Amino acid sequence: MNIKGFLEEILKKINNTKIVEYFWTSKKNINGLRHFVLVNESREKGDVIFLMVSVLDSEINLKITYEELINSRNWDKGWLNIPKSESITEEYNKYKSTCREEGINKIFINDNSLFNIS
């Protein structure tokens, strides 16, 4: 599927969903990157957990709690327009050069995820 088809499938799923709730900018770089997408929501030990994936590199992903995402001052809703040097830092290059041998972690998308287009 090409990128246009992918985006069309996502737009069909969105309907009245506030799309900005899925796009986030970290105030600090995470392995050198700052723009993320919320792809999954789950519950672990009574907490709501979000799986966030980098827009540029799916190998850079993290799980965070609802509280951390919504109530901390570490994240801004939406993708902020920031200079490339701040959104893709030298730390990213260092991270990629050290993790090449480790292999790729797979990301499994929940059936109810906005990004599950199967």
Accessible surface in RSA format (square Angstrom, percent):
REM  Atomic radii and reference values for relative SASA: ProtOr
REM  Chains: A
REM  Algorithm: Lee & Richards
REM  Probe-radius: 1.40
REM  Slices: 20
REM RES _ NUM      All-atoms   Total-Side   Main-Chain    Non-polar    All polar
REM                ABS   REL    ABS   REL    ABS   REL    ABS   REL    ABS   REL
RES MET A   1   158.94  82.3  66.44  44.0  92.50 220.2  82.73  70.3  76.21 101.0
RES ASN A   2   102.38  70.6  86.47  83.6  15.91  38.3  41.70 100.4  60.68  58.7
RES ILE A   3   125.02  71.1 116.65  86.9   8.37  20.2 119.03  85.7   5.99  16.2
RES LYS A   4   138.64  67.6 135.56  83.2   3.08   7.3  81.39  73.3  57.25  61.0
RES GLY A   5    17.93  22.1   0.00   N/A  17.93  22.1  16.97  46.6   0.96   2.2
RES PHE A   6    61.33  30.7  61.33  38.0   0.00   0.0  61.33  37.2   0.00   0.0
RES LEU A   7    90.48  50.4  90.43  64.7   0.05   0.1  90.43  63.5   0.05   0.1
RES GLU A   8    81.81  47.0  79.47  60.1   2.34   5.6  31.18  60.3  50.63  41.3
RES GLU A   9    53.48  30.7  53.20  40.2   0.28   0.7   3.78   7.3  49.70  40.6
RES ILE A  10     9.69   5.5   9.69   7.2   0.00   0.0   9.69   7.0   0.00   0.0
RES LEU A  11   117.10  65.2 105.55  75.5  11.55  29.0 105.95  74.4  11.15  30.0
RES LYS A  12   138.86  67.7 120.69  74.1  18.16  43.2  87.87  79.1  50.98  54.3
RES LYS A  13    83.60  40.8  60.87  37.4  22.73  54.1  60.91  54.8  22.69  24.2
RES ILE A  14    15.59   8.9  14.74  11.0   0.86   2.1  14.74  10.6   0.86   2.3
RES ASN A  15   122.05  84.2  88.67  85.7  33.37  80.4  31.55  75.9  90.50  87.5
RES ASN A  16   148.64 102.5 121.06 117.0  27.57  66.4  38.79  93.4 109.84 106.2
RES THR A  17    55.76  39.7  37.36  37.9  18.40  43.8  20.77  27.9  34.99  52.9
RES LYS A  18   140.40  68.5 130.83  80.3   9.57  22.8  81.44  73.3  58.95  62.8
RES ILE A  19    61.71  35.1  59.77  44.5   1.94   4.7  59.77  43.0   1.94   5.3
RES VAL A  20    63.79  42.0  62.70  56.8   1.09   2.6  63.49  55.2   0.30   0.8
RES GLU A  21    73.00  41.9  69.94  52.9   3.06   7.3  17.06  33.0  55.94  45.7
RES TYR A  22    49.83  23.3  49.83  28.4   0.00   0.0  16.65  12.5  33.18  40.9
RES PHE A  23    42.16  21.1  42.16  26.1   0.00   0.0  42.16  25.6   0.00   0.0
RES TRP A  24    11.76   4.7  11.76   5.7   0.00   0.0  11.76   6.3   0.00   0.0
RES THR A  25     0.00   0.0   0.00   0.0   0.00   0.0   0.00   0.0   0.00   0.0
RES SER A  26     3.52   3.0   3.52   4.7   0.00   0.0   0.00   0.0   3.52   4.9
RES LYS A  27    98.06  47.8  77.64  47.6  20.43  48.6  39.33  35.4  58.73  62.6
RES LYS A  28   132.80  64.8 127.54  78.3   5.27  12.5  84.96  76.5  47.85  51.0
RES ASN A  29    52.41  36.1  33.10  32.0  19.30  46.5   0.47   1.1  51.94  50.2
RES ILE A  30    41.79  23.8  38.25  28.5   3.53   8.5  41.79  30.1   0.00   0.0
RES ASN A  31    49.55  34.2  46.08  44.5   3.47   8.4   0.02   0.1  49.52  47.9
RES GLY A  32     0.00   0.0   0.00   N/A   0.00   0.0   0.00   0.0   0.00   0.0
RES LEU A  33     1.93   1.1   1.93   1.4   0.00   0.0   1.93   1.4   0.00   0.0
RES ARG A  34    29.64  12.4  29.64  15.1   0.00   0.0   3.71   5.1  25.92  15.7
RES HIS A  35    31.96  17.5  30.16  21.0   1.80   4.6  19.34  19.9  12.62  14.7
RES PHE A  36     0.00   0.0   0.00   0.0   0.00   0.0   0.00   0.0   0.00   0.0
RES VAL A  37    14.94   9.8  14.94  13.5   0.00   0.0  14.94  13.0   0.00   0.0
RES LEU A  38    16.55   9.2  16.35  11.7   0.20   0.5  16.35  11.5   0.20   0.5
RES VAL A  39    13.37   8.8  10.79   9.8   2.58   6.2  11.48  10.0   1.89   5.1
RES ASN A  40    14.17   9.8  11.60  11.2   2.57   6.2   7.77  18.7   6.40   6.2
RES GLU A  41    99.66  57.2  86.80  65.7  12.85  30.6  20.33  39.3  79.33  64.8
RES SER A  42    45.88  38.8  36.88  49.2   9.00  20.7  37.27  79.4   8.61  12.1
RES ARG A  43   173.10  72.7 145.65  74.2  27.45  65.4  61.82  84.5 111.28  67.4
RES GLU A  44    72.94  41.9  65.76  49.7   7.18  17.1  33.28  64.4  39.65  32.4
RES LYS A  45   211.08 103.0 162.28  99.6  48.80 116.2 122.74 110.5  88.33  94.1
RES GLY A  46    64.71  79.8   0.00   N/A  64.71  79.8  34.71  95.2  30.00  67.2
RES ASP A  47    73.99  51.8  71.12  70.8   2.87   6.8   5.87  13.8  68.12  67.9
RES VAL A  48    30.79  20.3  26.35  23.9   4.44  10.7  26.35  22.9   4.44  12.0
RES ILE A  49    16.80   9.6  16.21  12.1   0.60   1.4  16.21  11.7   0.60   1.6
RES PHE A  50    14.25   7.1  14.25   8.8   0.00   0.0  14.25   8.6   0.00   0.0
RES LEU A  51    23.09  12.9  22.03  15.8   1.05   2.7  22.03  15.5   1.05   2.8
RES MET A  52     0.00   0.0   0.00   0.0   0.00   0.0   0.00   0.0   0.00   0.0
RES VAL A  53    13.79   9.1  13.67  12.4   0.13   0.3  13.67  11.9   0.13   0.3
RES SER A  54     5.58   4.7   0.32   0.4   5.26  12.1   0.00   0.0   5.58   7.8
RES VAL A  55    64.16  42.2  34.67  31.4  29.49  71.1  39.12  34.0  25.04  67.9
RES LEU A  56   104.60  58.3  72.16  51.6  32.44  81.6  75.01  52.7  29.60  79.7
RES ASP A  57    15.98  11.2  10.64  10.6   5.34  12.6   9.05  21.3   6.92   6.9
RES SER A  58    65.04  55.0  57.46  76.7   7.58  17.5  26.77  57.0  38.28  53.6
RES GLU A  59    40.85  23.5  32.19  24.4   8.66  20.6   7.88  15.2  32.97  26.9
RES ILE A  60     1.30   0.7   0.31   0.2   0.98   2.4   1.30   0.9   0.00   0.0
RES ASN A  61    46.99  32.4  24.40  23.6  22.59  54.4   0.07   0.2  46.92  45.4
RES LEU A  62    40.17  22.4  32.87  23.5   7.31  18.4  40.17  28.2   0.00   0.0
RES LYS A  63   131.49  64.1 104.95  64.4  26.54  63.2  64.62  58.2  66.87  71.2
RES ILE A  64     6.84   3.9   3.28   2.4   3.56   8.6   6.84   4.9   0.00   0.0
RES THR A  65    44.32  31.5  44.22  44.8   0.11   0.3  38.46  51.7   5.86   8.9
RES TYR A  66    94.40  44.1  94.25  53.6   0.14   0.4  56.44  42.4  37.96  46.8
RES GLU A  67   103.93  59.7 101.50  76.8   2.43   5.8  56.35 109.0  47.58  38.8
RES GLU A  68    72.06  41.4  65.89  49.8   6.17  14.7  24.22  46.8  47.83  39.1
RES LEU A  69     2.10   1.2   0.60   0.4   1.51   3.8   0.60   0.4   1.51   4.1
RES ILE A  70    73.03  41.6  49.60  37.0  23.43  56.5  50.70  36.5  22.33  60.6
RES ASN A  71    94.19  65.0  63.81  61.7  30.38  73.2  27.53  66.3  66.65  64.4
RES SER A  72    34.33  29.0  15.67  20.9  18.65  43.0  24.89  53.0   9.44  13.2
RES ARG A  73   206.81  86.8 194.50  99.1  12.31  29.3  70.22  96.0 136.59  82.8
RES ASN A  74    50.99  35.2  50.84  49.1   0.15   0.4   5.55  13.4  45.44  43.9
RES TRP A  75    18.42   7.4   4.94   2.4  13.48  31.7   1.65   0.9  16.77  27.2
RES ASP A  76    37.56  26.3  34.78  34.6   2.78   6.6   8.60  20.2  28.96  28.9
RES LYS A  77   104.60  51.0  82.47  50.6  22.12  52.7  40.61  36.6  63.99  68.2
RES GLY A  78     9.31  11.5   0.00   N/A   9.31  11.5   9.31  25.5   0.00   0.0
RES TRP A  79   115.96  46.5  84.97  41.1  30.98  72.7  85.00  45.3  30.95  50.2
RES LEU A  80    72.28  40.3  67.17  48.1   5.12  12.9  69.33  48.7   2.96   8.0
RES ASN A  81   157.98 108.9 120.63 116.6  37.36  90.0  39.81  95.8 118.18 114.2
RES ILE A  82    33.65  19.2  18.34  13.7  15.31  36.9  20.06  14.4  13.59  36.9
RES PRO A  83    78.62  57.3  65.25  59.5  13.37  48.6  77.87  64.3   0.75   4.6
RES LYS A  84   154.68  75.5 144.22  88.5  10.46  24.9  89.20  80.3  65.48  69.7
RES SER A  85    87.98  74.3  66.33  88.5  21.65  49.9  54.64 116.4  33.34  46.7
RES GLU A  86    85.84  49.3  81.90  62.0   3.94   9.4  30.67  59.3  55.17  45.0
RES SER A  87    11.10   9.4  10.14  13.5   0.95   2.2   0.83   1.8  10.26  14.4
RES ILE A  88    55.30  31.5  43.52  32.4  11.79  28.4  43.52  31.3  11.79  32.0
RES THR A  89    29.10  20.7  24.27  24.6   4.82  11.5  28.33  38.1   0.77   1.2
RES GLU A  90   107.41  61.7  98.30  74.4   9.11  21.7  49.85  96.4  57.56  47.0
RES GLU A  91    78.16  44.9  74.35  56.2   3.81   9.1  31.41  60.8  46.75  38.2
RES TYR A  92    40.89  19.1  40.89  23.3   0.00   0.0  24.65  18.5  16.24  20.0
RES ASN A  93    82.07  56.6  76.08  73.5   5.99  14.4  20.26  48.8  61.82  59.7
RES LYS A  94   129.46  63.2 126.54  77.6   2.92   6.9  75.32  67.8  54.14  57.7
RES TYR A  95    54.95  25.7  48.98  27.9   5.98  15.6  34.40  25.8  20.56  25.3
RES LYS A  96    43.39  21.2  43.39  26.6   0.00   0.0  33.32  30.0  10.06  10.7
RES SER A  97    68.49  57.9  46.36  61.9  22.13  51.0  33.61  71.6  34.88  48.9
RES THR A  98   100.19  71.3  78.11  79.2  22.08  52.6  72.26  97.1  27.93  42.2
RES CYS A  99    10.45   7.9   8.28   9.2   2.17   5.1   6.45  16.3   4.00   4.3
RES ARG A 100   182.94  76.8 152.73  77.9  30.21  71.9  60.10  82.1 122.84  74.4
RES GLU A 101   173.01  99.3 135.81 102.7  37.20  88.6  57.66 111.5 115.35  94.2
RES GLU A 102   141.60  81.3 102.50  77.5  39.10  93.1  45.43  87.9  96.17  78.5
RES GLY A 103    46.32  57.1   0.00   N/A  46.32  57.1  35.50  97.4  10.82  24.2
RES ILE A 104   127.44  72.5  99.97  74.5  27.47  66.2 100.26  72.2  27.18  73.7
RES ASN A 105   112.19  77.4 102.63  99.2   9.56  23.0  19.92  47.9  92.27  89.2
RES LYS A 106   167.04  81.5 139.12  85.4  27.92  66.5  87.00  78.3  80.04  85.3
RES ILE A 107    45.58  25.9  19.07  14.2  26.50  63.9  21.33  15.4  24.24  65.8
RES PHE A 108   155.99  78.0 145.57  90.2  10.42  27.1 148.06  89.8   7.93  22.7
RES ILE A 109    60.46  34.4  37.68  28.1  22.78  54.9  38.00  27.4  22.46  60.9
RES ASN A 110    51.10  35.2  44.62  43.1   6.48  15.6  15.22  36.6  35.88  34.7
RES ASP A 111   132.03  92.5 112.05 111.5  19.99  47.3  36.73  86.4  95.30  95.0
RES ASN A 112   131.45  90.7  96.40  93.2  35.05  84.4  45.60 109.7  85.85  83.0
RES SER A 113     8.64   7.3   0.16   0.2   8.48  19.5   7.35  15.6   1.29   1.8
RES LEU A 114    13.48   7.5   5.61   4.0   7.86  19.8  10.27   7.2   3.21   8.6
RES PHE A 115    32.53  16.3  23.46  14.5   9.06  23.6  23.46  14.2   9.06  25.9
RES ASN A 116    21.95  15.1  19.03  18.4   2.91   7.0   3.87   9.3  18.08  17.5
RES ILE A 117    47.63  27.1  27.48  20.5  20.15  48.6  29.73  21.4  17.90  48.6
RES SER A 118   139.51 117.9  68.46  91.4  71.06 163.7  84.16 179.2  55.35  77.5
END  Absolute sums over single chains surface
CHAIN  1 A     8162.6       6654.4       1508.2       4318.1       3844.4
END  Absolute sums over all chains
TOTAL          8162.6       6654.4       1508.2       4318.1       3844.4
